[in-house]
Amino acid sequence: MNEYQSQYTIYAVKPKQPWEDGASYWLPLLYSELQEGRARFGWGYGPTSDIRVIKKKIQDNGFDNLTSDERGVWSRAGFLLDVRPGDYFVYINMPEWGQCTVVQIDGEYDYDDEPWDPDREDDFRHRLPCHFVAQFGRNDEIVPPILSQRLKLQGARYRIGLHREFEELLRRLAAGEKGTNPNDAIRNIVGRSLHAISEEIYRHFPRKNLEEFVAQLLKSQPNIREVRKGPDRNGADLEVDIEVPIGPVSLTLCCAVQVKAYTGTMDYTRAIRDIEKALTSDSRYDCGLIVTTASEYTQQFEQALNELRERCKKPVEVLLGSDLAYTLVSDYVNSTK
């Protein structure tokens, strides 16, 4: 990690997911490619998906003159031209669900002229040279909780800004640590405490009472302009207006919120169906948020969540019980200053 300057970007990248068609074929191939020094990305098939060529077409003739396939490739893979040596790719659910694989990028973008896979299924032609760094479970004890949350699939690709936590994780992985040192012991205590607080929230605020609790907690968060009761009938328990400052101006986004009182591991996808109902029935909603007291969710829930994001083309996130407890503790600390 010392070979490059500290100014680098961490990209979370989605390969084929274990529940998707073709996963049993593609995941071993893509993992092998990472080990051999090639970081691949999807939406790369056929002779017209080279994003360098697409960029040149945009510069010469404008975006509107692209084909629909070229637009799709550009919107999903165009970021690869911004990736620089020293950046990191963290492949989510690679080589299996719950596992993450880290590589560091060593060079510039390239594109295969011909299908590279043995059965010529033809995808993932986008590639960057890399070297293999590590594989780990995102819920392992050595993974900082805030980083673990960001390593749950949140789209085809997104940036992770937690450089300090990421570098600490890489150091621990390189040292072969298993989460038993004093720092990790304290983190485990914090994690258990947050879990206990989450269970108390579940016990003290059943059903509709939890909605009122979440509404009051959200009102105290920065950049929240307004929290109001949702119309229910369209799937939104709450509506939240979020102010996003951009230089001297700001934008306001409207978020549909589903609140679910749950304990243990959540595999109940009713919340996903309700959020989808809200996002598709009211164009005012720019994004969705599921708030629950559950401690974790299953692979099936994550699959349904990811499929929802792809259908709606809008961000949808989940606050689990420990996240809710952390927000409550932070709010309490800030209120006592």
C-alpha positions as CSV (number, residue, x, y, z in Angstrom):
1,M,0.0,0.0,0.0
2,N,3.0,2.3,0.3
3,E,3.8,2.1,-3.4
4,Y,1.2,4.7,-4.2
5,Q,0.2,8.1,-2.8
6,S,-2.4,8.1,-0.1
7,Q,-4.9,9.9,-2.4
8,Y,-6.8,7.0,-3.7
9,T,-10.4,6.0,-4.3
10,I,-12.1,2.8,-2.9
11,Y,-14.7,1.4,-5.3
12,A,-17.2,-1.2,-4.2
13,V,-17.9,-3.3,-7.3
14,K,-20.7,-5.7,-8.1
15,P,-19.7,-8.8,-10.0
16,K,-22.3,-11.5,-10.9
17,Q,-24.2,-12.1,-7.7
18,P,-24.7,-15.6,-6.3
19,W,-28.4,-15.6,-7.0
20,E,-28.2,-14.3,-10.6
21,D,-28.3,-16.5,-13.7
22,G,-24.9,-17.6,-14.8
23,A,-23.3,-17.0,-11.4
24,S,-21.9,-20.5,-11.1
25,Y,-20.1,-20.0,-14.5
26,W,-18.9,-16.4,-14.1
27,L,-17.9,-16.1,-10.4
28,P,-15.1,-18.7,-10.5
29,L,-13.8,-17.2,-13.7
30,L,-13.8,-13.6,-12.4
31,Y,-12.2,-14.6,-9.2
32,S,-9.4,-16.4,-11.1
33,E,-9.0,-13.3,-13.2
34,L,-8.4,-11.2,-10.1
35,Q,-5.8,-13.6,-8.9
36,E,-4.1,-13.4,-12.2
37,G,-4.0,-9.6,-12.2
38,R,-7.1,-8.6,-14.2
39,A,-9.9,-6.7,-12.6
40,R,-13.0,-7.1,-14.8
41,F,-16.3,-5.3,-14.9
42,G,-19.6,-6.2,-16.5
43,W,-21.6,-4.4,-19.3
44,G,-18.7,-5.2,-21.6
45,Y,-19.8,-7.4,-24.5
46,G,-19.5,-7.2,-28.3
47,P,-17.3,-4.9,-30.3
48,T,-19.1,-1.6,-29.5
49,S,-18.8,-1.5,-25.7
50,D,-15.2,-0.1,-25.4
51,I,-15.9,3.0,-23.3
52,R,-12.9,4.9,-24.9
53,V,-14.7,4.6,-28.2
54,I,-18.0,5.6,-26.7
55,K,-16.4,8.6,-25.0
56,K,-15.0,9.7,-28.4
57,K,-18.5,9.4,-29.9
58,I,-19.9,11.6,-27.2
59,Q,-17.2,14.2,-27.8
60,D,-17.7,14.2,-31.6
61,N,-21.4,13.8,-31.9
62,G,-23.0,14.2,-28.5
63,F,-24.6,11.8,-26.0
64,D,-28.0,11.8,-27.8
65,N,-26.5,10.2,-30.9
66,L,-25.4,7.0,-29.0
67,T,-27.3,3.8,-29.4
68,S,-29.4,2.6,-26.5
69,D,-26.8,-0.1,-25.8
70,E,-24.0,2.4,-25.9
71,R,-25.9,4.6,-23.4
72,G,-26.4,1.7,-21.1
73,V,-22.7,0.8,-21.2
74,W,-21.6,4.4,-20.6
75,S,-23.9,5.0,-17.7
76,R,-22.7,1.8,-15.9
77,A,-19.1,1.4,-16.9
78,G,-18.0,5.0,-17.9
79,F,-16.5,5.5,-14.4
80,L,-13.7,3.1,-15.3
81,L,-12.0,5.8,-17.3
82,D,-11.6,7.7,-14.0
83,V,-10.0,4.8,-12.2
84,R,-6.3,5.4,-11.5
85,P,-3.3,3.3,-10.4
86,G,-3.4,3.0,-6.6
87,D,-7.2,2.9,-6.4
88,Y,-8.9,-0.2,-4.9
89,F,-11.7,-2.4,-6.1
90,V,-13.7,-4.3,-3.5
91,Y,-15.8,-6.9,-5.1
92,I,-19.0,-7.5,-3.1
93,N,-20.1,-11.1,-2.6
94,M,-17.0,-12.5,-4.3
95,P,-16.3,-15.4,-4.6
96,E,-19.5,-16.2,-2.6
97,W,-22.2,-14.4,-0.6
98,G,-20.9,-12.4,2.4
99,Q,-17.3,-12.5,1.1
100,C,-15.4,-9.5,-0.3
101,T,-12.3,-9.6,-2.5
102,V,-9.9,-6.6,-2.6
103,V,-7.5,-5.8,-5.5
104,Q,-5.4,-2.7,-6.1
105,I,-5.4,-1.2,-9.6
106,D,-2.0,-1.1,-11.3
107,G,-2.7,0.6,-14.6
108,E,-5.2,2.1,-17.1
109,Y,-8.4,0.8,-18.6
110,D,-8.4,-1.7,-21.5
111,Y,-11.0,-3.7,-23.4
112,D,-10.8,-7.1,-24.9
113,D,-11.5,-7.2,-28.7
114,E,-12.8,-10.8,-28.5
115,P,-14.7,-12.8,-25.8
116,W,-12.2,-14.0,-23.2
117,D,-14.3,-16.6,-21.4
118,P,-13.9,-20.3,-22.5
119,D,-17.6,-20.8,-23.4
120,R,-17.7,-17.4,-25.2
121,E,-20.7,-16.2,-23.2
122,D,-19.2,-12.8,-23.8
123,D,-19.3,-10.3,-20.9
124,F,-16.9,-8.6,-18.6
125,R,-14.6,-7.5,-21.4
126,H,-13.8,-4.2,-19.4
127,R,-10.5,-4.8,-17.5
128,L,-7.8,-3.0,-15.6
129,P,-4.5,-4.5,-14.5
130,C,-4.4,-5.1,-10.7
131,H,-2.8,-7.2,-8.0
132,F,-4.7,-9.4,-5.5
133,V,-4.7,-7.9,-2.0
134,A,-7.1,-10.0,0.2
135,Q,-10.3,-11.9,0.7
136,F,-12.4,-11.6,3.8
137,G,-15.9,-11.9,5.2
138,R,-17.6,-8.6,5.5
139,N,-19.0,-9.6,8.9
140,D,-15.7,-10.8,10.3
141,E,-14.7,-9.4,13.7
142,I,-11.8,-7.5,12.3
143,V,-14.0,-5.5,9.9
144,P,-15.0,-2.1,11.5
145,P,-18.8,-2.1,11.8
146,I,-19.2,1.1,9.8
147,L,-17.2,-0.4,7.0
148,S,-19.1,-3.7,7.2
149,Q,-22.3,-1.8,6.6
150,R,-20.9,-0.1,3.4
151,L,-19.8,-3.5,2.1
152,K,-23.4,-4.7,1.8
153,L,-24.4,-4.4,-1.8
154,Q,-25.7,-0.9,-2.6
155,G,-25.5,-0.8,-6.4
156,A,-23.4,-1.9,-9.4
157,R,-20.6,0.3,-8.1
158,Y,-20.2,3.0,-5.6
159,R,-17.4,4.8,-3.7
160,I,-16.4,4.0,-0.1
161,G,-14.9,7.0,1.7
162,L,-13.8,5.2,4.8
163,H,-10.1,5.4,4.2
164,R,-8.9,5.1,7.8
165,E,-11.1,2.1,8.5
166,F,-10.1,0.5,5.2
167,E,-6.4,0.9,5.8
168,E,-6.8,-0.5,9.3
169,L,-8.6,-3.5,7.8
170,L,-5.8,-4.1,5.3
171,R,-3.2,-3.9,8.1
172,R,-5.1,-6.4,10.1
173,L,-5.5,-8.8,7.2
174,A,-1.9,-8.5,6.3
175,A,-0.9,-9.3,9.9
176,G,-3.3,-12.3,10.0
177,E,-5.2,-10.9,12.9
178,K,-8.5,-12.6,13.9
179,G,-10.1,-10.0,16.0
180,T,-8.7,-10.9,19.4
181,N,-6.5,-7.8,20.2
182,P,-7.6,-5.1,22.7
183,N,-8.9,-2.8,20.0
184,D,-11.1,-5.5,18.6
185,A,-12.3,-6.5,22.0
186,I,-13.5,-3.0,22.6
187,R,-15.2,-3.0,19.1
188,N,-16.9,-6.2,20.0
189,I,-18.2,-4.7,23.2
190,V,-19.5,-1.7,21.3
191,G,-21.1,-4.1,18.8
192,R,-22.8,-6.1,21.5
193,S,-23.9,-2.9,23.2
194,L,-25.5,-1.6,20.0
195,H,-27.2,-4.9,19.5
196,A,-28.6,-4.8,23.1
197,I,-29.9,-1.2,22.6
198,S,-31.5,-2.3,19.3
199,E,-33.3,-5.1,21.2
200,E,-34.5,-2.6,23.8
201,I,-35.8,-0.3,21.0
202,Y,-37.7,-3.3,19.6
203,R,-39.1,-4.1,23.1
204,H,-40.1,-0.5,24.0
205,F,-41.5,0.6,20.7
206,P,-43.7,-2.0,19.1
207,R,-45.3,-1.5,15.6
208,K,-46.7,2.0,15.1
209,N,-44.8,3.3,18.2
210,L,-41.6,2.5,16.4
211,E,-42.6,4.8,13.5
212,E,-43.0,7.7,16.0
213,F,-39.6,6.9,17.6
214,V,-37.9,6.8,14.2
215,A,-39.5,10.0,13.1
216,Q,-38.3,11.9,16.2
217,L,-34.8,10.4,15.7
218,L,-34.6,11.4,12.0
219,K,-35.7,15.0,12.9
220,S,-32.6,15.4,14.9
221,Q,-30.2,14.4,12.1
222,P,-28.2,17.0,10.1
223,N,-29.6,18.0,6.7
224,I,-33.1,16.8,7.5
225,R,-35.5,19.6,6.7
226,E,-38.8,17.8,7.5
227,V,-40.1,14.5,8.7
228,R,-43.8,13.8,8.3
229,K,-46.3,10.9,8.4
230,G,-46.5,9.0,5.1
231,P,-49.8,8.3,3.3
232,D,-49.5,4.6,4.3
233,R,-51.6,3.5,1.4
234,N,-48.7,3.9,-1.0
235,G,-46.2,2.1,1.1
236,A,-44.4,5.0,2.8
237,D,-44.7,5.0,6.7
238,L,-42.8,8.3,6.7
239,E,-41.7,11.0,4.3
240,V,-38.3,12.7,4.8
241,D,-37.1,15.8,3.0
242,I,-33.3,15.8,2.9
243,E,-31.3,18.9,2.1
244,V,-28.1,18.3,0.0
245,P,-25.8,21.3,0.0
246,I,-23.8,21.9,-3.2
247,G,-21.6,24.9,-2.8
248,P,-23.7,28.1,-2.3
249,V,-27.0,26.3,-3.2
250,S,-28.7,23.1,-2.1
251,L,-31.1,20.5,-3.4
252,T,-34.0,18.9,-1.5
253,L,-34.6,15.1,-2.0
254,C,-37.8,13.4,-0.8
255,C,-37.2,10.0,0.7
256,A,-39.9,7.3,1.3
257,V,-39.3,5.5,4.6
258,Q,-40.6,2.0,5.6
259,V,-40.3,1.2,9.4
260,K,-40.3,-2.5,10.4
261,A,-40.1,-3.8,14.0
262,Y,-38.2,-7.1,13.7
263,T,-35.9,-9.2,15.8
264,G,-33.0,-11.5,14.7
265,T,-32.3,-12.0,11.0
266,M,-34.8,-10.4,8.5
267,D,-35.9,-12.5,5.5
268,Y,-39.3,-10.9,5.3
269,T,-39.5,-8.9,2.0
270,R,-42.7,-7.1,2.7
271,A,-40.7,-3.9,3.4
272,I,-39.1,-4.1,-0.1
273,R,-42.5,-4.6,-1.7
274,D,-43.9,-1.6,0.3
275,I,-40.9,0.7,-0.7
276,E,-41.3,-0.3,-4.3
277,K,-45.0,0.5,-4.1
278,A,-44.1,4.0,-2.8
279,L,-41.4,4.7,-5.4
280,T,-43.5,3.6,-8.3
281,S,-46.8,5.3,-7.2
282,D,-45.5,8.7,-6.3
283,S,-42.9,10.5,-8.5
284,R,-42.0,12.9,-5.7
285,Y,-39.8,10.2,-4.0
286,D,-36.2,10.4,-5.1
287,C,-35.0,7.5,-2.9
288,G,-36.1,4.9,-0.3
289,L,-35.0,3.9,3.2
290,I,-36.0,0.8,5.2
291,V,-35.5,1.2,9.0
292,T,-35.6,-2.0,11.0
293,T,-34.6,-3.3,14.4
294,A,-33.4,-6.6,12.8
295,S,-29.8,-7.5,13.4
296,E,-29.0,-8.7,9.9
297,Y,-30.8,-9.7,6.7
298,T,-30.5,-12.9,4.6
299,Q,-29.1,-13.4,1.1
300,Q,-32.6,-13.6,-0.2
301,F,-33.5,-10.2,1.2
302,E,-30.3,-8.7,-0.3
303,Q,-31.2,-10.2,-3.6
304,A,-34.7,-8.7,-3.5
305,L,-33.2,-5.4,-2.4
306,N,-30.7,-5.3,-5.3
307,E,-33.4,-6.3,-7.8
308,L,-35.6,-3.4,-6.5
309,R,-32.8,-0.9,-7.1
310,E,-32.3,-2.1,-10.6
311,R,-36.0,-1.9,-11.4
312,C,-36.7,1.5,-9.8
313,K,-33.3,3.1,-10.8
314,K,-33.4,4.9,-7.4
315,P,-31.2,4.4,-4.3
316,V,-32.7,2.3,-1.6
317,E,-30.8,1.8,1.7
318,V,-31.4,-0.2,4.9
319,L,-30.8,0.9,8.5
320,L,-30.4,-2.2,10.6
321,G,-30.9,-2.4,14.4
322,S,-27.3,-1.6,15.2
323,D,-27.3,1.4,12.8
324,L,-30.5,2.6,14.5
325,A,-28.9,2.2,17.9
326,Y,-25.7,4.0,16.8
327,T,-27.8,6.9,15.5
328,L,-29.6,7.0,18.9
329,V,-26.3,7.0,20.8
330,S,-24.8,9.7,18.6
331,D,-27.9,11.8,19.0
332,Y,-27.7,11.4,22.8
333,V,-24.0,12.4,22.9
334,N,-24.6,15.5,20.7
335,S,-27.5,16.5,22.9
336,T,-25.3,16.5,26.0
337,K,-22.6,18.7,24.6
